Amino acid sequence: MYCIIVQTRLKPGTRERFLEAMLPNAEASVREEPGCHAFDVIEDRDEPDLIHLYEIYTDQQALVAHKETSHYKESRAVVNELIAEQKVIRADVLAVNPER
């Protein structure tokens, strides 16, 4: 499986708008995309304007397909202007822990 971890530093005062667009995108991704196994939105405890996205896909093609969905495009149209800085880690998943 393929994973991306997206570290997003938001412009000051934009956290709520970002989450209003990103949380529905994350939920729809897992619900509607067979190739999306996880899409977690994580807020840094020390820096609330620092958000991490943890996404697991079957493979890189599933991520490409994700970027063609309407929920992705709708969220990007909102969040692009709210981002001060963004970094992406691309990784292979070695193990996934089962749900408890």
Summary of the structure (lengths in Angstrom):
residues: 100
radius of gyration: 13.3
end to end distance: 20.6
largest distance: 37.7
contacts: 281
relative contact order: 0.31
helix: 38%
strand: 35%
